[in-house]
Amino acid sequence: MILNAENVDKSFGRKKAVDGVSLNIKAGTIHGLLGSNGAGKTTFMKVLSGIYKADKGTVRYDTHNVFENTDVKSDLMFIHDIPYFFRGARLSDMARFYRSMYPNFSDKRFNQLAEHFKLSPKVQLSSLSKGMKRQASFILAFSSRPKVMLLDEPFDGLDPIIRRQVKNIMLQDIANHNMTVIASSHNLREMEDLCDSVSIMHHGKLLFHRELSDIKGTHCKLQMAFKTLPDASFYKDLGVVQQSVKGRIVTCIIKGDLEHIEEKVTKYNPLMYDILPLTLEEIFAYEMGEQGYEISNIIVE
Ligand SMILES: Nc1ncnc2c1ncn2[C@@H]1O[C@H](COP(=O)(O)OP(=O)(O)OP(=O)(O)O)[C@@H](O)[C@H]1O
């Protein structure tokens, strides 16, 4: 475990932005922290990266406390959703600053990335567009080679091509340098393709934390056509957690592994059946529904 939060609280005045959150992040993985506006994602990531002190609870990086610990500061990097650069700074000025903060800063990488993203080190950062500022902040971050990157809504404002390139560099750093990434987002679908694990925050609390490899095999989605629609015992027998019926077509989300489910379904003699891809949103909709939450109120697509 590289980052470990135990029962973390963080309030601003009477507003409890983070409320009893515990989370473990494994080294070399990407974790997606999802939630609606004001859920507490940024505040929690700032506590994780040692920018804010938790009012209660502990945050550890390996075995070290993160807050005001200079030994771990150079391993953790928090990247704001709105890039911040010194007034009047050029890209090369910011590189000098990051070089002084991060001992693993690579000049070779900085030059390669600046060329790749077609940003001159001499460029005045205040003259750049929002998306280009984001690119500049990624150049600086990837050149700094932190062990853990905490990214606040990292892909907002990037066009699809740059978005893909940034993700590729990130994945390379994870594969080659065992970097760990925690990224906040509103977009479950984007996180689904990228992350090893995801969690959902809502009103300061962490509602779910799941390894994607675990949940993908736990549910299946089947579409079946019947000559005569099955009765309630069919749904019970199969362990159906969600169903919709249109004419004689039944679409179900079923808990369990596919092999067992197919075995059971065939006993009911469907005219045909098809296995459909199951999205994370569908799994969460069910799991959160069970706990009394409506996912559409929590995650916005
Ligand atoms: N510096 C601050 N001072 C006072 N209140 C704050 C501060 N930072 C955050 N908050 C409050 O804490 C709550 C959580 O905010 P936070 O920025 O962590 O949410 P978020 O999940 O990152 O939201 P978004 O998706 O909109 O960025 C909000 O109610 C916000 O108003």
The ligand as a Gaussian input file, in Angstrom:
#p B3LYP/6-31G(d) Opt

LIG

0 1
 N      -10.937000      26.625000       1.021000
 C      -12.207000      26.395000       1.309000
 N      -12.893000      27.159000       2.173000
 C      -14.176000      26.913000       2.497000
 N      -14.897000      25.888000       1.980000
 C      -14.274000      25.076000       1.119000
 C      -12.905000      25.288000       0.730000
 N      -12.560000      24.312000      -0.150000
 C      -13.657000      23.547000      -0.306000
 N      -14.685000      24.000000       0.439000
 C      -16.029000      23.397000       0.534000
 O      -15.865000      22.013000       0.777000
 C      -16.792000      21.249000       0.017000
 C      -16.021000      20.263000      -0.853000
 O      -15.314000      20.991000      -1.852000
 P      -14.297000      20.288000      -2.855000
 O      -13.653000      21.371000      -3.657000
 O      -13.401000      19.391000      -2.082000
 O      -15.288000      19.416000      -3.765000
 P      -15.038000      18.673000      -5.156000
 O      -15.621000      17.323000      -5.010000
 O      -13.615000      18.757000      -5.549000
 O      -15.939000      19.529000      -6.126000
 P      -15.791000      19.876000      -7.695000
 O      -16.110000      18.626000      -8.435000
 O      -16.823000      20.928000      -7.878000
 O      -14.390000      20.369000      -7.924000
 C      -17.617000      22.246000      -0.779000
 O      -18.816000      22.478000      -0.074000
 C      -16.761000      23.496000      -0.791000
 O      -17.570000      24.654000      -0.816000

